[in-house]
Amino acid sequence: MKNPSTSPVGLLLLLVASLGWLFAGCGGPSASADAPLVVFVTGDHEYSSELTMPLIAAELEKNYGVRTAVLTAYPDQNAETDIPGLEQLKDADLAVFYLRWRRLPADQLKHIEDYLTSKRPVIGFRTSTHAFNYPAGHPLEAWNAFGERVFNAPPGWEGPANHVHYGHSSSTDVRVMPEARDNPLLIGVDAAFHVRSWLYNVLPDYPLAGSQWLLMGQAVDPEDEAVDNPVAWTGVNSYGGKFFMTTIGHPEDFDVPAVQRLVINAVHWGLDRPVPETWPGPFAMHVPYNWQD
């Protein structure tokens, strides 16, 4: 497997993303010291969240008066047992998770648990359905069901819920569900658009009852027989906090204006701010997908 953080292109993108995040507040309506704080918690082997999330954070600071912190796995995205800085969740108004198969130590996980038990809002991307992967019998094994506990999603990958995807050569057509068209989260979001992500199967048992479905996905050129599946939903999780979850999250997805608008809307919704009727327009992402078996 190629490590995108150590490739020349990956290193350059990481530098650009980091600089953009650090200096985003220098232009536009920069966030004041009492502005809401959004903490991004990243650590995935596959989808370059350590590159995409800083660019989203930079946009939030530049144009929406939000403070951000982006936490990344150490020493790179493939390191499964260390995400420094999780204590910043104590001061967060919104936590955004893009995790995959982590095995964090108990002291780090405690910061996440404290945030969740406070009933503050959360946003989750794609592999956060299977954020943790502790071995059987481990004292923290119950956290393997993070997706179910936090996002009303399947509790981990595969398993009885058959939480799988329809093949890396496929992609997904996305449409707004008619009954959700007036949801503020979908202001400015195209009624139909296409993403590179291969569709995740979450049906028939998920999202859990009580979740509000926003977007439906249809697999394009699936490698196996496919059924349409929800790709974005909201609800209240087992901790009592509201959440927005989407199984969209391939780095190319974030170049799609509808996806960018959805993310900006979700952050405003999570912070109990009015979703903007207009926005400055698409912003540059262009992060490559670098996964290799």
Residue pairs with C-beta under 8 A, 6 or more apart in sequence:
1 45
1 78
1 291
1 292
1 293
2 290
2 291
2 292
3 10
3 76
3 77
3 78
3 290
4 10
4 48
4 51
4 77
4 288
4 290
5 11
5 14
5 50
5 76
5 77
6 76
7 290
9 288
10 48
10 51
10 288
10 290
13 48
13 51
13 287
13 288
14 50
14 51
17 50
17 51
17 52
17 54
17 55
17 58
17 287
18 54
20 54
20 55
20 58
21 54
21 55
21 57
21 58
21 61
21 68
21 70
24 30
24 57
24 58
24 59
24 60
24 61
24 62
24 68
25 31
25 61
25 62
25 67
27 62
28 62
28 63
29 63
29 64
29 65
30 61
30 62
30 65
31 61
31 65
31 66
31 67
32 65
35 65
35 66
35 67
36 66
36 67
36 93
36 94
36 271
36 273
37 66
37 67
37 68
37 69
37 88
37 91
37 92
37 93
37 94
38 57
38 60
38 66
38 67
38 68
38 69
38 92
38 93
38 94
38 95
38 96
38 267
38 270
38 271
39 68
39 69
39 70
39 71
39 88
39 89
39 92
39 94
39 95
39 96
40 53
40 54
40 56
40 57
40 68
40 69
40 70
40 71
40 96
40 98
41 71
41 83
41 86
41 89
41 95
41 96
41 97
41 98
41 99
41 112
42 49
42 50
42 53
42 70
42 71
42 72
42 73
42 77
42 83
42 98
42 99
43 49
43 50
43 72
43 73
43 77
43 79
43 80
43 83
43 98
43 99
43 100
43 102
44 50
44 77
44 98
44 99
44 100
44 126
44 127
45 77
45 78
45 100
45 101
45 291
46 100
46 127
46 289
46 291
47 98
47 100
47 126
47 127
47 249
47 250
47 251
47 289
47 291
48 77
48 251
48 287
48 288
48 289
48 290
49 77
49 98
49 125
49 249
50 72
50 73
50 76
50 77
51 251
51 287
52 98
52 251
52 254
52 285
52 287
53 70
53 96
53 98
54 70
55 254
55 283
55 284
55 285
55 287
56 254
56 263
57 68
57 69
57 70
58 68
59 260
59 264
59 283
60 66
60 68
60 264
60 267
61 67
61 68
63 279
63 280
64 264
64 267
64 268
64 276
66 267
66 271
69 85
69 88
69 92
71 83
71 84
71 85
71 86
71 88
72 83
73 79
73 80
73 82
73 83
73 102
74 82
74 83
74 84
80 101
80 102
80 103
80 133
81 102
81 103
81 104
81 105
82 104
82 105
82 108
83 102
83 104
83 108
86 108
86 111
86 112
87 111
89 95
89 111
89 112
89 114
89 115
90 111
90 114
90 115
92 115
92 120
93 120
93 121
93 271
94 120
94 121
94 122
94 123
94 267
94 270
94 271
95 112
95 115
95 120
95 121
95 122
95 123
96 122
96 123
96 124
96 125
96 267
97 122
97 123
97 124
97 125
97 128
97 131
97 150
98 124
98 125
98 126
98 127
98 128
98 249
99 127
99 128
99 131
99 132
99 146
100 127
100 128
100 130
100 131
101 127
101 130
101 131
101 132
101 133
102 131
102 132
102 133
103 132
103 133
103 134
104 112
104 132
106 139
106 140
109 140
109 143
115 122
116 122
116 149
116 150
116 237
116 239
116 241
117 239
118 241
119 239
119 240
119 241
120 241
121 241
121 242
121 243
121 244
121 270
121 271
122 150
122 151
122 237
122 241
122 242
122 243
122 244
122 270
123 243
123 244
123 245
123 266
123 267
123 270
124 147
124 150
124 151
124 153
124 243
124 244
124 245
124 246
125 246
125 248
125 249
126 197
126 200
126 246
126 247
126 248
126 249
126 250
127 249
128 146
128 147
128 150
128 151
128 245
129 146
129 147
129 151
129 153
129 154
129 156
129 157
129 163
129 200
129 202
129 245
129 247
130 144
130 146
130 147
130 154
130 156
130 157
130 163
131 143
131 146
131 147
132 140
132 143
132 144
132 146
133 144
133 156
134 140
134 141
134 143
134 144
135 141
144 155
144 156
145 155
145 156
146 155
147 153
147 154
147 155
147 156
147 163
148 154
148 155
148 206
148 208
148 238
149 155
149 237
149 238
149 239
150 237
150 238
150 239
150 243
151 207
151 237
151 243
151 245
152 206
152 207
152 208
152 210
152 211
152 233
152 235
152 237
152 243
152 245
153 163
153 202
153 206
153 207
153 245
153 247
154 161
154 163
154 202
154 205
154 206
155 161
156 163
157 163
157 164
158 164
161 202
161 205
161 206
162 201
163 200
163 201
163 202
163 206
164 200
164 201
165 198
165 199
165 200
165 201
166 198
166 199
166 201
166 219
166 222
166 223
166 224
166 226
167 198
167 222
167 223
167 224
168 198
168 223
169 198
169 221
169 223
170 198
170 199
170 219
170 220
170 221
170 222
170 223
170 226
171 194
171 195
171 196
171 197
171 198
171 219
171 220
171 221
172 194
172 195
172 196
172 197
172 198
172 199
172 217
172 218
172 219
172 220
172 231
172 248
173 192
173 193
173 194
173 217
173 218
173 220
174 192
174 193
174 194
174 195
174 215
174 216
174 217
174 218
174 231
174 248
174 258
175 191
175 192
175 215
175 216
175 218
176 186
176 189
176 190
176 191
176 192
176 214
176 215
177 213
177 214
177 215
177 216
177 230
180 186
180 212
180 213
180 214
180 215
181 191
183 212
183 214
184 265
184 269
184 274
184 275
185 214
185 234
185 244
185 262
185 265
185 266
185 269
185 275
186 214
186 262
186 265
187 261
187 265
187 275
187 276
187 277
188 261
188 265
188 277
188 278
188 279
189 258
189 261
189 262
189 265
190 257
190 258
193 256
193 258
193 259
194 220
194 256
195 248
195 250
195 252
195 253
195 256
195 259
196 250
196 252
196 253
196 289
197 231
197 247
197 248
197 249
197 250
197 253
198 219
198 222
198 250
199 217
199 218
199 219
199 222
199 226
199 229
199 231
199 247
200 229
200 231
200 247
201 226
201 227
201 229
202 229
202 230
202 247
203 227
203 229
203 230
207 213
207 230
207 233
207 235
207 245
208 235
210 235
210 236
211 233
211 234
211 235
212 233
212 234
212 235
213 230
213 232
213 233
214 230
214 232
214 233
214 234
215 230
215 231
215 232
215 246
216 228
216 229
216 230
216 231
217 228
217 229
217 230
217 231
217 247
218 226
218 228
219 226
219 228
229 247
231 246
231 247
231 248
232 244
232 245
232 246
232 247
232 248
232 262
233 244
233 245
233 246
234 242
234 243
234 244
234 245
234 269
235 242
235 243
236 242
236 243
237 243
242 270
244 266
244 269
244 270
246 262
246 266
248 259
248 262
250 289
251 285
251 287
251 288
251 289
252 289
253 259
254 260
254 263
254 285
254 287
255 282
255 285
255 286
257 281
257 282
260 282
260 283
260 285
261 279
264 276
264 279
265 275
265 276
268 274
268 275
268 276
269 275
